[in-house]
């Protein structure tokens, strides 16, 4: 599992290098969360990517679109040669993904402006409840994104209606302190009617355990505050915020790959 996750991070670097763009710090902070969701955390697989009975995953923090693309590529949904066209003219793989360009499934919402994905997820969860289906809706947001008013309007609606088929995962990589500090985030979510769990966002076993607990909750939506580090997995990306939005040149690509290979949990 650890080797698979290293390969995902190195693949993110490769694709970013090829496309001359990328939000690498955001992508690296969310890798384990995405891995956990697509490796047992929710009811989804490639063969049933369009099944009406599947669980739905929405990416609200669009900065992690490249990470999601690479995870779905690793599962066999997307061809590597096509993902290699990231951010190139005519490619459907871009900094923010457009769901209308993916008829094979996997991309459930068009990512872009922050504060949109989670309200969409709440609407989908409500629709599933009205229809009486068993679908669960999962959504990944950033902690900084929780500054958006639409996020809290959606929280009020979801909590007020007891949407227990909805799980909000917050990639809490300390972006929020750079803007408006909303701590304690847990207390605020609980006040809106959420059952709140916390997890090590870089520990797949911890994430899978908490995702299982969420499925057992009745009568309320769930929120997982996943504690992460921006750029996790590379010393350079963790220490230099210039990497929030840039891609590596050939020399930097080699260096960053070596850092990913050498990185061990606890180095942070």
Phi, psi and omega in degrees: 000315180297322178294321178299318182291323174299317180297323178297316180295318179293325178292321175302316179298316181299313183292321176299318178298316182294324183268356180057037179196169177148148172258077191294320180298316180294319179297314183294328181289339186254002187301310183295326179297311180296319179301314182298317180299317185268004175233055174109350182285337179215167182275088182202139169208165187300318183295337182241034185294343178243010182295135177299339182268004184287160165281153182250136174243127177244134177264106180276322177275091186297346179297342180263018182301321179296320178297317178297318179301317182289322177296315180292327174298317181296336179273353178097006181284323181244147179278134181305320182295332177281319178298329178300343179275009180316125176065015176263157184304128177087353181279145175275353178264115185221182181301325176235133187270142179253113185299334183289348181265006185233075182295341179280357179092188179096325179250104188270344179213156176275116181276155179174247181299134181293150179093004182257320187297317182294314175302323176297319180297321178297318177298319179294318179298320179294320179298319179295323178293319180296319180284342181077025178274168182261013182294141171253148181245125177245142180218137178253121178239164174263156180294323176296328179296337180291356172284345182286135180298328180298331180295318183282330172297319178293321177299317181298318181292313182296315180292320181295333180257007175058045185286086183280002174262015184237129176234119176263124176251125180253117175283092187270082182256025176066032170284330189296326181293343180279349182239249178254117184286115182261011181293148000279120183296322181300312182298323179293316179296320178297323179295335177271006175095015180269146165272122191248133174239158174235149183210157169286110184290357177246017179237104185299319180297319177298316180295316179296322179297316181289323177299324176295318178299323180298322182294339181270354181283136175236144173087358179204150172291161180243150173230135174247116173271104182265110182282119185226176177233132178299130178077015185306133180111351178217125180301319181296312182293330179285334188255345185234106184288356173298340182277002176302320180216085173191167179239156182278144171279176184305317181293316180295324178301314179297317180296312182295323177297319178296321178296320178297317180296324184274346188287134176234147177301133184109343176289346182278000000 
